Every structure is written in C-alpha cells, then in structure tokens.
Amino acid sequence: MDWKPEIPRWRQVYALLEERIDAGMYPPETRLPSINDIVEETGISPVTATRVLRELRAAGLAYMEPGIGTFVSKLPEPPAATSEGQ
C-alpha cells in the first residue's frame, strides 16, 4: 500500500475495505478477508488488522460469526418511494 503518514494505518485499511464493500467487491453476506489475509496484503500487524475488523463491525458494516469469520452486513434497504396524492 501507498501509506499516508498523517493518517493511522488502521484507518487507511478500514477505508480500503469500506471502498471495496461500497463498490460491491464484497457484497452483503460475503466473508471479508481474514486477519492473516489483511496482514499479508497490507503489511500491517495482526493487532492492527484486528482493529480494522472491529471498527467495521462497530460501524455496522460487518458482523462476526465466531470461529468462521467476519462478514459484510446486509445494508439497510432504501426507503420505498411514496406516491403523493394517492
């Protein structure tokens, strides 16, 4: 990764995974990369990778299945369009 020294690395990796979720690379119910996969791809420490996944869960973007992994949450459905005057 091309690190920006003024931004904490966990936040940069968080942004990377968030972008991938938003772009549909990781659709809802898809397993996110494991801590080891994140470490291998980015070079951050396992503790930092753990924080990234924890922050994704805290933001409601992911949930954990113990012993299985971390998965992308279902995004809330947009409100249904209402027709006025009916």
C-alpha positions as CSV (number, residue, x, y, z in Angstrom):
1,M,0.0,0.0,0.0
2,D,1.0,3.6,-0.5
3,W,0.8,4.8,3.1
4,K,-0.1,8.4,4.0
5,P,2.0,9.1,7.2
6,E,-0.5,11.6,8.6
7,I,-3.3,9.0,8.7
8,P,-3.2,6.0,11.0
9,R,-2.7,2.8,9.1
10,W,-5.7,1.1,10.6
11,R,-7.9,3.9,9.2
12,Q,-6.3,3.6,5.7
13,V,-7.0,-0.2,5.6
14,Y,-10.5,0.4,7.0
15,A,-11.1,2.9,4.2
16,L,-9.8,0.4,1.6
17,L,-12.2,-2.4,2.9
18,E,-15.1,0.1,3.1
19,E,-14.5,1.2,-0.5
20,R,-14.5,-2.5,-1.6
21,I,-17.8,-3.0,0.3
22,D,-19.3,0.1,-1.3
23,A,-18.1,-1.0,-4.8
24,G,-19.7,-4.4,-4.4
25,M,-16.4,-6.3,-4.4
26,Y,-17.6,-7.7,-1.1
27,P,-21.4,-8.0,-1.4
28,P,-23.7,-8.5,1.7
29,E,-23.2,-11.8,3.5
30,T,-19.7,-12.2,1.8
31,R,-16.8,-13.2,4.1
32,L,-14.3,-10.4,4.5
33,P,-10.5,-11.2,4.3
34,S,-9.2,-12.8,7.5
35,I,-6.8,-11.1,9.8
36,N,-3.9,-13.1,8.2
37,D,-5.1,-12.1,4.7
38,I,-5.2,-8.5,5.6
39,V,-1.7,-8.7,7.2
40,E,-0.4,-10.4,4.1
41,E,-1.9,-7.9,1.7
42,T,-1.1,-4.7,3.6
43,G,1.8,-5.5,5.8
44,I,0.1,-4.2,9.0
45,S,0.3,-6.1,12.2
46,P,-2.3,-8.6,13.3
47,V,-3.3,-6.3,16.2
48,T,-3.9,-3.5,13.7
49,A,-5.9,-5.9,11.3
50,T,-8.0,-7.0,14.3
51,R,-8.8,-3.3,15.0
52,V,-9.8,-2.8,11.3
53,L,-12.4,-5.6,11.5
54,R,-13.6,-4.5,14.9
55,E,-14.1,-0.9,13.6
56,L,-16.0,-2.3,10.6
57,R,-18.3,-4.2,13.0
58,A,-18.8,-1.1,15.2
59,A,-19.8,0.9,12.1
60,G,-22.4,-1.7,11.3
61,L,-20.7,-2.7,8.0
62,A,-19.8,-6.2,9.2
63,Y,-20.6,-8.8,11.7
64,M,-18.7,-11.7,13.2
65,E,-19.5,-15.4,13.2
66,P,-17.2,-16.8,15.9
67,G,-14.9,-19.5,14.5
68,I,-16.0,-18.7,10.9
69,G,-15.0,-15.1,10.1
70,T,-16.2,-11.6,9.6
71,F,-19.0,-11.0,7.0
72,V,-20.4,-7.9,5.3
73,S,-23.7,-6.9,6.9
74,K,-26.8,-6.5,4.9
75,L,-27.1,-2.9,4.1
76,P,-30.4,-1.2,5.0
77,E,-33.0,-1.1,2.2
78,P,-33.6,2.4,0.9
79,P,-37.0,3.8,1.9
80,A,-39.7,2.9,-0.6
81,A,-40.7,5.7,-2.8
82,T,-44.1,7.0,-1.9
83,S,-46.6,8.4,-4.4
84,E,-48.1,11.7,-3.2
85,G,-51.8,12.4,-3.9
86,Q,-52.9,8.7,-3.9
